[in-house]
């Protein structure tokens, strides 16, 4: 059946047009799918989102738009929608080019016969809030109108059937195939008393009508009906019986409920959508405004309805401060959706300003004539803040706030002109940053970098450009600065660094600079020269700084953990005695003694509450303790004078049976110095007085060493330690 415009509710039509305009303006995708998951409608935003076109709808299925591993989610969503009527879920979408993206889907059942589902699709990587709406289904309305039924039955005054229509038989589910001549109450023996009274009233000459009446069947089901019962007269004027005209209006009732739901959904959409929505008629007078628009403009709906749109929605260009008042005319003239989001500020009723994005679409009547427009307003404040943050971070170092490598490289190219000569490039490197990170943690290293950046900013001039090139390297661009001036800046930076005492860290800088004095010089060669001088300075001072850092770490451990200092001293003494007993050379004795003194240097990274804990360590705490050999190794291998001892420290917790850590080395694969330290370390730990243990006697400790000889310890070293070191010491004590 063709769409009957005369029967169409005008207010519903207006709501539908406005809803359509909103859907065309929103940036969310919208699709309508049937029971086979085929897409029968999609809005322009959806095509823009996925890359598909309207022509693709002929073959497009929802299964084409999601990855195959998401089919089960689709089926579960369908079950939820059928059960609850709606569903809100997240899944993966697939664009026409095959790329995947995250989407939030809001689905609702529009019809169950046939099954029609509507979905709002939001790309949740870019969008924060969903805009939900429901399309009016003209097909459903036509379906309801096309299937209106009526029924007629004629009775005589004795309530016998004289005539019935086939619709009557169907409507009232008459079981008797031929009720003509039969008594009405024999056909409907359970007819309620109120209806029987109606018959008597009519037979007395009254016309009884009912616009709505729920009729219940034997199986408990029901239909809503509209009926009229009136008498018919014989030729002599007497009442011959009555005629019952009845019509099932269940579908009309459902349609009314659907219309009510449609309006409520439209209302809730406007209330819940995250953007402001304002519609105006073709004269520019406001007809609809949602709460978000109220908040953005500062106008209440009561104040705004009927007011000129340009008075309520005041928009200016941010750069020129000029008023933009022709947006309504633009959308009316364009006749299609337009974007008005080019640097606009919304000026509220109380003159507050906020950046906004505007989208506008025309509202058209059934003849295609433009009768108004809908404007969607989105607060752009947060998005602009994020954009500015991104812009800032694209040229700045996040840790120090200085310019980053990208900006510095661009600046070098920009400043490489004759008007900036002499142009000095200064390179600064923080000596021993990796060692600082290994010794005191990356947080300490970050603090050190911030202090260095503070020194440089304080010393340099306003026109100088300072940047962190990454890691421990800084760069300064000094236009109109000759070698003498640059040398002065360099000395001031070094002096400021030497005066800074960031305990327990040692601050040492390597600085080099080179000057471009003629336009013919290659700026890259100048940069290379500055780097070379910086590395020369680093070689000169860096080695001493690293050694000082190791000494500082040992001092820090000894100052904060008294038992560690005593432990280290005794382990070092035991290792020296074992080395002498094993006839090591003087150098080897010195090396093992130093390795023993450094064997627990990695404990600088163990929190004090763990080292000082009196109770049993948890698995997590023990895992922290187990990392100290690796940390000590990382620290020592960066210092020339200790690099040969780094592996001895790394493996001093390995076991003879291969069950130690960190690598599970076995037997003589473990370095000799590490094996010696392991025996001395264990003996000292067993005999020492600690808050968390009772000290063993010398005899008890010896028995433990023997018990774990060839299991945890090198048996030969255990033998030497017991027979030559401990026995000789005891002999000296006895004498």
N, C-alpha and C positions, 0 to 999 in steps of 0.2 A: 504494500500500500504506500502511495506517495505521502510525503509529510504534509499534514493538514495545518497550514499556518493559522487558520481561523480558530482552531481548537487549542493552539499552543498558548500556554500561560505567559503573558508578556513580562511579568516580574521575573519568572524563571529565565526567560530569554535574556533579559538584561544581565542577570547574575551569570548566566552561561557565557555571554560575551565578555564580561569583565574577567571571569575566570580564565577564559581562553587567552585574553590579552596578558594576564599575569603569567600564564604558562609560556607564552611566546617571549615574554620579557625575562623570565627567570633564567639563571645560568645552569640550573639543574636539568638533567635529561628526564624525559617522560615518555613511557611506552605503554601500549595496551596490548595484551597478549591473550590468545585463546587457549583452550584446553590442551592443544597440541604444542604449546609453547611457541606458536608462530606469532610474529609481531605484526599487528594489523594497523598500528598507528605509532608514530614517534614524532616528537617535536624537533625544532631546528637545533636547539641546544644539544639534544642527544646526537644528532648527526654531526654537529661540530665536535662533540666530545669523542665520538668513536671513529669519525672519518667515513662513515657510511653515507649514502645518499638516499633520497626518497625512492629512487628506482630499485634500490636493493630490497625494499620491503616485500616485493613479490616473492622472494625466496628466503628471506631472512628469518631465522629461528633463534630463540633465546639460547639454544645450545651452541649456536655459532658465536655467541658473545661472551662465553665463559670458557675457561680451560676445561679439558675433559676430566681432570681430577676434581672438579667442583660440581660434577653432575649430581652426586649424592646430596650435596648441600641444596641444590635446586629442588630435588625431590622432597627433602625434608621441609623446605620452605613452602612448597605447594601444600603439603599435609597441614602445616601450621595455618596457612591462609584459609584452607577449607574448614578447618576446625574452629578457628577464632575469628575469621573474617578479615584479619589483617596480620601483617608480620613486618618486623623491622630487623634486618640482618646485614651483615657485611660479608662480601665475597670478592672474588677477583673478576675483573672485566677484561675482555679481549677486543682490541680495536681492529679496524679493518686491515691495518698493516701488520697485524699479528702481535703487537706489543701488548703487555698486560698492565693493568692499573687497578688500584684498590677502589672499591665502590661501596657505598652504603645504599641499600635498597629498602624502600618503604613500599610494601605491596598491600593491596586491598582487593577483596572480591567485589566486583561491580555487579556481576550477575552469576547465578548458579545454573541457569538453564537458558541458553548454553553458558558454560563457565567462561566468564570474561574477567580477567585480572588486570588491574592497573598498577604500574610501578613508577616510583620516582627514583631516578638514578643520580647519585651525587658522587663526583670524583673527590674522595675525602683526602687526597694529597694536597689539594688546593683550597678546598672549601671547608668551612667550619660548621655551618648549620644547614639543615635540610629544609626545603620548601615543599610542603605537601599540598596536594590538591586532588580533586576528583572531577573527571570529565563527566558532563551530563551525557547520558546515553539516549540519543534520540531514537535509536533502534529499539531500546527497551520500551520507550513511550509508545512508539508505533505498534509494537507487539501487543501492549496492553489494550490499546484502542481497537486494534483489529480483532481481538478475541473477546470483546464484550458479547454476552449471551442474554437472551430473554426467554421467558417461558410463559405459556398461557394455558389455563384450564377453565373449562366452563362446567358449572354444576347446576342441577335443578334445585328446587326449593327443598327437596328431600335429601339433599347433599349427595345425589348420585352423579357420577361423571357423565357428562354429555359429550365433551370433546376435550382432548389434550393434544398439545403439540409435542413434537419430538424433543425439542430443547427442554420442555418441562420434564419429560421422562428421564432425560439425562441429568438435569439439575437436581431433581429430588430422588434420583436413583430408584425409580419405581421398578419393583421386581416383577409385577404382573405385566405381561407384555400387552395385554388388552384390558385396561381398566374401565372402558366405556360401559356405562350402565351399572357399575358397581358402586357400592356405598363408600363415601370418602373415608370414613373411619375404619372400614374394613381394609382399605389399602394402607392407611396410616393408623394402625390401632393405638400407637403410643403417642399420638399427637397431644401436646400439652394443653392443659385447660385454658390458658389465656388465648391460644389460637382458636380453640373451639368457641370461646366467647365472642371472638371477632366475627366468626361466621354468623352467630345469632344477631349481632348488631347490624350486620350488612343485610340480613334477611328482614330486618325491621326498617330498612331504607337508608341506613347510614353508609357513607363512603369512608372506608378506613385505609389510611396510607401509612407506610413506614419507610423512612429514607435509609435507615441502617438497622439490620437485624441479623444476629449471628444464628445461623441454622446449624444444628448438630446432627450428624449422621450416626447410625448404629455403631459404627466402628470407632467412634470418638472423634472423628475429624469434623470439620465445620467449614462453612462458607458464609461470607457476609452477603446479605441480599437487600435489595430495595424492592418493595412490593406495594401493590395497590389492590384492594378488594372492594368491588362495587356491585350493587344489585343490577340485574337486568329485568326488564319488564315485559309482561305479556301484552297482547293487543288491547286487552281491557284495562290496562294500567296496573294490574296487580304484579307483585314481584314474582318472577318466574324462577329465580335462582340468583347466582352471583358468578362473576368472572374474576379470576385471580390473574393479575399480571405480575410476574416476578422477573427479577433480573439479578444475576450474580454480580456483585460489585467488589468481590475479593481483590481482583486485580486492580480496581480503582483504589481500594484501600491501601494496597501495597504500593501503588504509584504515589499516593499521597504521602505515605510514610517515606518513600524514596525521595520525594521532593523535599520533605522536611529534613531528611538526613542530608540531602544535597546542600540545602541551605545551611544546615548546621556544620557540615564539612567545610563549606566555603567560608563560613564565619570563623571556624576554628583554624582554618588555614591562614586567614588574615591575622588571627590573634597569635598564632604560634610561629609564623614565618619570621626568620631573623632579620629580614630587610623591611624597611619602611615602604608602604604601598599607598599611593594617592591616585585617585582617578578624578577626572574632570570632564564636564560635558564640552560640546563644541564651542561654547561661549567662554570657556575657561573657568567655569565655576566648579568648585570641588563638590563631588558627590559621595565619595568614599574615602576614609582614611583609617588606617589600622593603628593599634597602640604604639608600634615601633615608630611610625611616622609622627605620632604625637610627641614621643620622647625626643626625636631628632629635631623637630621644628619648634617645639615649645608651645604648640597650639593644641588645644583639646579638640576632639571631634565636633563637639557642640559649637565651638567658636569657628571652626574651619568650614563646616558644611555651608555651601552657598557662597563662600567667600572666593574672591579671585585667586587663582592658583599662584600667580606671581607674588601676591602679598604673603602667602603662607610659605611657599617654597622659594625663598630668596637665595639666589645662587650668584656668586661672583667668581671671576678668574683670579687664582691665587697670585699669579705673577703681575698682572696689570691692575688688579683690584676693580676692574670694570664689571658692571652688572651683566649677567646673562639672563635676559628676560624672554628670549624668543624660542626657548626650547619647546614650548607647546606648539608654536607655529611650525617649527621644524618637523616635529613628528606628524602633525596634521598634513603638512605638505608632502612628506616622504611617503606616507601611507604604509609604512612598514616599521619594523623595530629599528631603532637607532641607538647608538652609544654616545652618551654625553659626558664621558668621564675623563676629560682632559684638563687636569689641574684645577678642579673646582672646589670651592669652599661653600658650605651651607651656612647661612647666617640665620640663627634661630631668633625666636621672638624677643629674647632678652639679649640679642646681639652677640651671643657666643658663636664662634666659628669652628667648624670642623671640616676636614677633608672628606669628600664623598665621591662615590661613583654613582652615576645616574644611568639608568636604562629606560627607554620609553617606547611604547607601542600604541598604535591607534586602536580604538574600539569601533567596530563596524556593525551596522544593522543588517537585517536579512537581505537588503538590496545591495549591500556592499558599500553603502555610504558611510563615511566617517562621522561618528556622532560623539566622539570624545577621545580621551587618551588616558592611559595608565602609566604612572611614573613609579619606578622601583628605585629606592634610595638605599645605598649601602654605605655604612660608616667605614671610611678608609683609614681611620687613625692608626689602628694597630698594624695594618698592612704597611702603611707608610713608615711607621717606626721600625718595623722589621727590615724594610728596604734600606732605610738609612743605616741600620746596624750592619746590613750586608755590605753596603757601600763603604762604611767605615772599615770593616774587617778586610775588605778587599785591598785596602791600601795601608793597613796598620797591623802591627804585631799585637796579637791578643794579650800576651803576657806583660809586655813593657809599655804598650801604648805608643811606641815609636813607629815610624814608617817601616813597612816590610820590604822584602827584597824586590818585589814587583815594582813598588813605587820608587825605590832607590834607583833601579835600573832605568826606569822611565825618566827620572830626574837627571841622571847622568847624561842621557841623550839630550834632554831639554837644555841643560846648562852648558853643554859642550858648544859654546859659541864664543866669538871674539870678545863680546862685551863683558863676559865674566872672567876673562884672563886678568891676572893669574888665578887659576882654579886649582885648589888643593883637594886631593882625595886622601882621607885619613882612614886607616883600617885599624881596628882595635880587637884584640882577642883576649878572652878571659882565661888565664893560665889555670890548668888543672880543673876545669869545670866537671869533666867526667869523674875525676877522682873525688871531687866534692859530692857529686851525686851518689857515687858508690859508698862514700864514707858516711855521709849525713842525710842522704835521701834527696829525692828530686825536689821536694818542697824547699829544702835548704838551698839547692842549686837555683831554683826559681827566685828565691829571695835575693840571692847574690846577683843575678842578672838584673833584677829591679833596682838594686843599689847602684850597679854600674850605670844603668840608664839614667838614674837620677844624677849621678856625678857628671855624666856627659852633658845632660841638659843644663845643669847649673853652670858649667864652665863655658859652654858654647854661646854664641851670639844669636840674636833673634833671627837673622837671615840665614844662618847655617841650617843645613838639612841633615837630620840625624835619623839613622835607621838601623834596625837589627836585621842582618842578612840571614840569620838562622843559626841555631845552636849557640855557640859561644862567640860569634863574630858580629861586630858592629862596624858601621861605616858612617863617616861624616863628610859631607860635601861643603867645601868652604870657598864660595866665590869671592873674587877680589882679595885673595889671601896669598901672600908670598911665603917663601920658605921660612923666613925669620918669624913671621907672625904665626905660622903653623907650628913651629918649634915651641913657641911660647904656649900655645894652646895644649900641645902635647905634654909639656912639662906640668902645666896646671892640672891636667887630668891625672897624671901619674902621682902628683903630690896629693891631690884629693883622695886618690885610691889608697895611698900609703898611710894617710891619716885616719882612714876608716878601718875600724877593728871589729868586723862582724863575727865575734867569738861564737863558736870555736873555729870558724872558717878563716882561712888566709886569703886575702884578696890581692891578686897580682895580675897586672895587665901587660900585655905585649902590644906596643903601638908602633905603627909605621905610616909614613906619609910620603907623597910625591906630588910635585907641582907641575901643572901644565902652564908653560910660559909663552908658548907661541901657538898660533892657529894650526900650524903644520903638524904638531905633535898628535900622535894617535892616542885617544883617551884610554884605549885598552892597554896600551903600553904603560901609561901613567898608573893605571890600576895595578898592573902586574908589578911595577916597581914598588908601589906602596905595600903590596902583599909580601914581596921579598924582604923588605925592611922590617915588616912586622914579624915574619918568621925568624929573621936574624935576632930580633929582640926576644922572641919567645925562646929560642935556643939558649940565649944568654941567661935568662932569668927563670925559665920554666922548670928546669931540672931542680934548682934549689927550692922552688916553691912546692914541688911535689914531695920532696923529702921532708920539708917542714910540715906539710899536711899529715904525713904518716906519723911524725913525731907528735903532732897536735892530737891526732886520733888516739894514740897510745896514752897521752897525758889525760885526755878526756875520759877514757875508760878507767884509768887508774884513779882519777880524782873522784869519779862517781860510783865506782864499784870496788871497794877496798879488797874484797875477797879475790877479785880477778887479778889485782896487782900482785898479791901474795902468791896466788896460783901460778901466774906467769913466771915469776921469779924462780919458784921451786922447780917448775917443769924445765926451765932453761938450765938450771943447775944440774938436774938429773941428766938431761940430754948431753951436757958438756962432759959429765963424768962417764956416761956410756961411750961417747965418742973417744975419750982418752983411753978407756979400757979396751976399745976395739982398734987402738993404734992409728987413729985418724991423724992426718997431718994437721999442722997448726992452723992452716987456712980452713980445712974442713971442720975442725973443732969450732972455729969462729962462726962458720956458716950455719952449723946445726944449732949453735947457741942462739944466733940471730933468728933463725927460723922458728925456734921454740918460743922466743920472746914475742914473735909476731903471730903465733899460730891462732890466737883468738881475737885478732884485730877486727875480724868481721862481725864480732858481737856489738860493734858500735851501732848496728842497725836493729839490734834486738831491744824492744821496749824494756825500760827498767823494771816494770811490774812483773815481767816474765823472769828476768835474771834474778830478781830478789824474791821470787815467789817461794814460800815455805812449804806449800803443799805440792801434791802431784800435778805435773803438767798435763793439760788436755792435749788431744791429738793436734788441734790447731796450733797450740802454743809450741808443741814439740816440732811441728813443721817449720815454724819460724826459726827455732834454734838450729835446726838442721841446715838452714841456708847460710850460716855464718862462714863455713869454709869457702863457699863460692864467692861470697861478698869479699872476704879477705883476699882471695885470688885476684878478683877484678881490680881491687885497689893496688895490690903489690905489683901486678904486671905492667902498670903504667909508670912505675918509678924505676929508673935504670938500675940503681944500686940494689934493688930488691927483686928484680925481675926473675933472677935465677932461683929465688926462694919461693916464688909464687905457687908452683906446683906442689912443693912440700907442704905448704899450708893447706892447699886444696884437698889433698888426699889423707890428711892426718886422722880422719874418722873412717877410713876404709878398714876392712877386716881381712885377716889371713884367709878365711873361708869364702870370701867374695860376697858377704852379706852386709857389707858396710855401705857408706854413702860418701860422695854423691854419685859415683859411677859404678860401684860394685866391683872394683878391681880385686884381683885374687893373688895371693902369694907374693912372689918377688916381682910381680907386675906393679906392685905398690912401691913408690920411690922409697929408698932406704931411710932417708931423713924422716919421711912420714911415718914409717914403721917405728922408728926410735921415739918420735914424739908421742905416738899412740900409747906406748908402754909407760913412758914417764907421765903422760897426762892422766892415764887411768890410775896409776899408783898414787899420784898426788891427790886426785879427787877422792880416792877411797880413804886416805889417811887424814884428810883435811877436816877441820871442824866447820860444818855448814849448818845453817838454820833448818834445812830440810832433811838432815840425815845425822845418824850417829857415826862418828869417826871409827874406822876399823883400826885395830892394832897393826903393827908392822907384820907380825906373823900371819894375821888374818888376811892382810892385803897380799902377802906373798902367796898364800894358798889360793887366792882368787886368780892371781897371775898364772900360777901353774895350772889351775883348772881350765883356764881359757887359752893356754898355750897351744898353738897349732889350730886354734879355732878362731879366736879374735886377734891374737898377737903372734908375731914372728917368734918361734920357739928359741932361736939362737939369741935374739936380743933379750928375751925374758931370762935366759940362762946367764948371759953376761951381766945383766942388771942385778940379778939376785946374788950370783957368786962373786962378782968382782966389785960392784958398786956398793950394794947394801952391806955385804960382809966386811969389806975394807972399812967402810964408815963405822960399822959396829966395833971393829977391832980398834980403831982410833979412839972411839968413845970409851971402850973397856980399859984401854991403857991409860 
